[in-house]
Amino acid sequence: MTKKIPTPAQQRARDAFKVGHAFLAPLNGLIKKGFAEMAKRKRSLPAGLALGYTLQMAIKHEKDGPLVDPALVRLSEGSLWGVIHAQVHRYVDRIEVTHEIQCSGLVNHDDRLSLCAYQVEKGYAFVNEQIWQRREGRVIVPIPEGFRNDGFHLYLLLSNRYGSKYSRSSYLGYSTK
């Protein structure tokens, strides 16, 4: 049986799939939580929903092949409100994000913040282990000693106190030393 040669469109789709999957692979644990609510509602898998969104919205086709635009990637999708006016502060040993505290009955002040610092080229990510609540107005992720000179793409996620509902993740930009 002869092997079929893919058409250019098929090859382009395969290349985009590989690039999107490779980008999301180190973040799979976070994506599993962040898309769980939507996956249950749509009877799908969290990783599949995140990859589908990435393929539709975050892949840019260049001459050299497809690239993922980190600013368009989502690590969570849900019904919770995000934060207002998040500001990134980079220190030698940590990254801190501060935000305005909302005085509204529409948000729960005990919602939990997760800050993800993702180094794409080396394929690793750091997420805060300490619990930070919305009412504190900040979240800090420590950077281990050997990684302090690296740049990171930053994503902010919020969940309720049970971790069953999430906000849509926010891309906060690229942080360098």
Residue pairs with C-beta under 8 A, 6 or more apart in sequence:
6 14
12 61
12 66
15 65
15 66
16 55
16 59
16 61
16 66
17 51
17 55
19 59
19 65
19 66
19 67
19 68
20 51
20 54
20 55
20 58
20 59
20 66
20 68
21 51
23 54
23 68
23 70
23 73
23 120
24 31
24 47
24 50
24 51
24 54
24 73
25 123
26 118
26 123
26 124
26 125
27 75
27 116
27 118
27 125
28 47
30 75
30 76
30 114
30 116
30 125
30 127
30 157
31 46
31 47
31 50
31 75
31 76
32 46
32 47
33 46
33 76
33 159
33 163
33 166
34 46
34 50
34 74
34 75
34 76
34 77
34 78
34 157
34 159
34 166
34 169
35 46
35 47
35 49
35 50
35 76
35 77
35 166
36 46
36 164
36 166
37 77
37 78
37 79
37 164
37 165
37 166
38 44
38 46
38 49
38 77
38 78
39 45
39 46
39 48
39 49
42 49
49 77
50 74
50 75
53 73
53 74
53 77
54 68
54 72
54 73
54 74
57 72
58 68
58 69
58 70
58 72
58 73
59 66
59 67
59 68
59 69
60 66
60 67
60 68
60 69
61 67
70 118
70 120
70 153
70 171
70 174
71 171
71 173
72 171
73 155
73 171
74 168
74 169
75 116
75 155
75 157
75 169
76 157
76 159
76 166
76 167
76 168
76 169
77 166
77 168
77 169
78 165
78 166
78 167
78 168
79 165
79 167
80 107
80 111
80 158
80 159
80 160
80 165
80 166
80 167
81 102
81 106
81 107
81 158
81 167
82 156
82 158
82 167
82 168
82 170
83 99
83 100
83 102
83 113
83 134
83 156
83 158
83 170
84 99
84 100
84 102
85 99
85 100
86 97
86 98
86 99
86 156
86 170
86 172
87 97
87 98
87 99
88 95
88 96
88 97
88 154
88 172
88 173
88 175
89 95
89 96
89 97
89 98
90 96
90 175
90 176
90 177
92 148
92 177
93 142
93 143
93 145
93 148
94 140
94 141
94 142
94 143
95 115
95 117
95 140
95 141
95 143
95 152
95 154
95 175
96 138
96 139
96 140
97 113
97 115
97 138
97 139
97 140
97 154
97 156
97 172
98 137
98 138
99 137
99 138
100 137
101 109
101 134
101 135
101 137
102 134
107 134
108 134
108 160
108 161
109 133
109 134
109 135
110 133
110 134
110 135
110 161
111 133
111 134
111 158
111 159
111 160
111 161
111 167
112 131
112 132
112 133
112 134
112 158
112 159
112 160
112 161
112 163
113 128
113 132
113 133
113 134
113 139
113 156
113 157
113 158
114 127
114 128
114 139
114 156
114 157
114 158
114 159
115 127
115 128
115 132
115 139
115 140
115 141
115 154
115 155
115 156
116 125
116 126
116 127
116 141
116 154
116 155
116 156
116 157
117 125
117 126
117 127
117 141
117 143
117 152
117 153
117 154
117 175
118 124
118 125
118 152
118 153
118 154
118 155
119 125
119 147
119 150
119 151
119 152
119 153
120 153
122 150
124 147
126 141
126 142
126 143
126 144
126 147
126 152
127 141
128 139
128 140
128 141
128 142
130 140
132 138
132 139
132 140
134 158
139 156
143 150
148 177
149 177
150 177
151 174
151 175
151 176
151 177
152 174
152 175
153 171
153 173
153 174
153 175
154 171
154 172
154 173
154 174
154 175
155 169
155 170
155 171
155 172
156 169
156 170
156 172
157 166
157 167
157 169
157 170
158 166
158 167
159 165
159 166
159 167
